[in-house]
Structure formats: structure tokens, C-alpha cells
Amino acid sequence: MTSDDDAPNNPFAKREPDRERSGFDHFLAEVFGASERAGAIVSAAQIEDTLAEAIKGRLREMNAGDIGVLFSGLASPLNSFHAKIHLGFALALYDQAVREDLQVVKDVRNRFAHHIPAKSFDDEIIKKLCEKLHYPCHRVNVEERVFAEDPIEEEETDPRQRFQGVVGNLYFGLAMLSVNEVRPVPPTKWREVLDYARRPDAPAPLPKKVRVRPSKLKAH
């Protein structure tokens, strides 16, 4: 296994999103400034959409109709945030901790959307959900320091700030995945069994033999 530094450079990779220029942080400040409920719901929707794009980049090339069968409609297997989260994990887009953070984002969105009294992050259930978030703790623990004696950044405890930090991190991580597609390669062994286009034409049927019955001799 090679480290990221040893990995070969991909000259065809698209440029990764630039957080400073994307305006997403401004977007977060705007939607949360208007309403904490609206901010949580809208930002979670943005994360779900970005996750969908990251997943699409790991699937085979498909037309809009085939994509719609997967992602749109009540019977589509990937029409919910829940399904997208678990498929992203199955495709190795992220680890268990990120999957759990995505689930918290989903649950916070659902709490705001379906529980009218929950108007802010002061709601007790939302507070407990935000306490489960991994990213703020992870960011503090791996903070790069020039000198060993440099202070470690204090972990954010405010539920709203924790949620916004996670949403920002998830957005940029998933956006990086979505702009650099990795399409699956069909297997070569036994491929002809399921690849009808590669099957040889069926042999033409042999002409049917006509059985000639001997005519009956007439009596003289």
C-alpha cells in the first residue's frame, strides 16, 4: 500500500474545489442567519445532492433515464438520503465515522423538518445529535502544529457551530470526489455470459427433413 504522497499523479483529474472561492461558507452563513431551521434543512439538502453526484461518478456511464430510475421516484432505490449514505459507504467513498456524521446531518434535518417546536439548535434532541458528530473532534486532534508546544485548538461545543463545521467539511470532501470520477471496469472473465452484444450469432437452424411416406400399392 502506498501513501498519498507516493500515489501516481493523475493528469486527467479535474481541479478540486477551492473552498475560498466556492462561496459555500458564505452560503452557510446566509441560510443559518435567516433561520436555524432553514439553514439545517437547506444545507443538508446540499450535502445530499453532492453525495448523489459523488455516487454517480462511481457508477457506469448512463443516460438520464437510467439515472432517473436509480435516483428519482418513489420506487427508486436511491431516492432517500438514508440509501445514499449507506451506498456511499459501500462504495468506499468514506469511512464509518463519516457515515455516522452524515446520518446525524440527516437526523437533524428530519428533526427540524418534522417537529414544529424545534426552531433552533437549543432543542434537546438536536443538541444530543450534534454531540455525536465526529468531525470537530477529529479536526482538533489532527491539527497540524509547527512545534510540539503549540496549543491544540479547543473543540467546539456549540451544537450549531459543530453542525456547520461538519456540513462544510462534508460538502468539500464530497465535492472533491464528485469532480474526479472513477468508473467501474467490467470483468473480463466470464464477461461473455452477461454481455449479449458480444455473444456470437446463434447458428442457423438446419433444414427440416421431410419424411416421405411410401405410397400404398393399389390392388389389381
N, C-alpha and C positions, 0 to 999 in steps of 0.2 A: 504494500500500500504506500502510495506517495502522498506527501503533504501538498497543500495548496500551492506552496512555493515551487514544488517540483513538478506540478502538473503542467502538461504542454499548453502553450498559448493557443487559443482558438481564434484564428484570424477572421473567421466568419461570424463571431459572436457580436451581437448588437450592443451598442453602448448602454451601460447600466444607467438607471435613472439617477439624476442628480437631485438630492434632497433639497439643496439650497435653491435650486431653480424650478422645482416642480410646483411650488405653491401649496403643497399639501398641508404644511404646518399652518399656513395662513387659513386654509380651508377649515382645518380643525378648530382654530381659534374663533373663526366666524360662526360655525354651526353651534359650537358649545357656548358661545357668547349670547346667541339668540335664545337658546333653551337647552338645558342639560338633557332633557328627554329627546329633543330633536337631534342634538349632537350625537347622542349614543346610537340612535336608530339610523341616522344618515351615514355616520362613519362605519357602522357595522355593515351596512349595505355596500359601501365602497370596498370593504375588505372581502365580502362575499364575491363581488364582481371580479376583483383582482385575483382571488383564488380560482375562480372559474377559468380565467384566462391562462393562469399557470397550468391548470389541469389540461386545457385544450392543447397546450404546447407539448404535452407528453403523450398525446393520442395520435393516431394515424391521421393523415390529411383527409378531411371530409368536407362535403359541401354543406351549405347552410341547412338543408333539410335534415341531413343526418345529425348535425349538431343539435338541431331543434328537438329531435327525438330523444336525445340524452338530457338536455337541459331545460326544455320548455314543456309545459303541460302537466296536468295532474298525474298522469301515468309515467312521466319521465323519471328515470332512476336518479338523476342529479338535479332535480328541481328544488331541493331544500339545502339550506346551509349545512345542516347536520350531515347529509350524504356527501357533500363536497369536502367537508373537513376530514371525514374518515377515508375517502378515496385519496385525498392528497397525502395522507399518512401512508396508505398502502403503496402509493407510487414513490415513496421515499423523498417527498418534497421537503419534509421537516421531521423532527424527532417528536418523542412523546410529550415533552414539555410544551412545545409549540402547539401541538394538537390540543392540549389542555387549555392553553391560553385562548385558542380560537373558540373552544367550547364555552369559555367564560364570556367572551365577547358576544357570542350567540345568546347565552342565557341572560346577560344584562340587557341586550336589545329586546328580548322577549318580555322581560320584566317591565321595562318601560312601555312597551307597546300594548301589553295586555292587562296591566294593573294600573288603573287610572290614578289611584292615590300616589303612586311612585312618580314624583315630579323631579326629583334630584338624586344625587349620589348619597344623600343622607339617609335614604331608605335602608333599613337594617339588612334586608336580604341582599341588596346591591352592594352594600359595604362588605358583607361576608364573601360575596362572589369575587370582588376586587382583591380581597386579601389572598385569594388563591393564585393570583397572577404570578407567573414565574419571571417575566422579563425584567421588571425593575430590580429584583434581587440579582439576577444574572448580570445585568449591566454594571451593577455596583461591584460585584465580586471579580469581574474580569477587567475592570477599568485599568487601562494601561497607565503605568506610572513611570516617570523617568528615574526616580530614586526610590529606594525601598522605604524611606522615611516619609515620603509624600502621603498626605492623608487620603484615606479611602472615602469616596463620596458617600454621604449618608443616604440610606434607602428612603425613597418617597413613600409616605404612609397615607397621604390624602387619596381617597378612592378615585376621585375624578382625575387627579394627576396621574395616578397609576394606570387608569384605563386609557387616557390619552397617550401616555408613553407607549403602552403596548400596541395600541392601534397604529400609531406612527411607525413603530418598528415592523409590525406585520405587513403594513402596506408596502414599505420599501423592499422588504425581503421577498415578498411575493411578486412585486413588480419586476425585480431582477430576474426571477425565474420565468416570468411570463414573456419577457423580451428575448430570452435565449432558449429557443425550442430544442427539444431532444426527442425526435420521433422514434418510435419503436421499429426494429428491424425484424421482418418476418423470418421465422426459422427456415433453414434450408432443407433439413432432413424431414422427410415425410410431407414436405410442403405440397406436393402434387395431389395429396389426398384431399385437401381442402381448397386447393386453388383450381377451380373449374376451368379458368381461362387457359391453364397450362396443360389440361388433360388432352390427350390425343383424341382425334375424332373416332367415334365408335365404328368398328368395321361394318361395311355394307353387308346386309343380310344375303345369305346365299339364295339363289333362285329355288323356289319351292318345286320339288319334284312332283310331277303329275303321275299318279298311278293309273295305268291303263288296264282296265279290266278286260279280260278276253271275252269276245262276243260269244254268245251261246250258239251252238250249231243247230241249225234248223233240221228238223226231222224230215226225211224224204218219204 
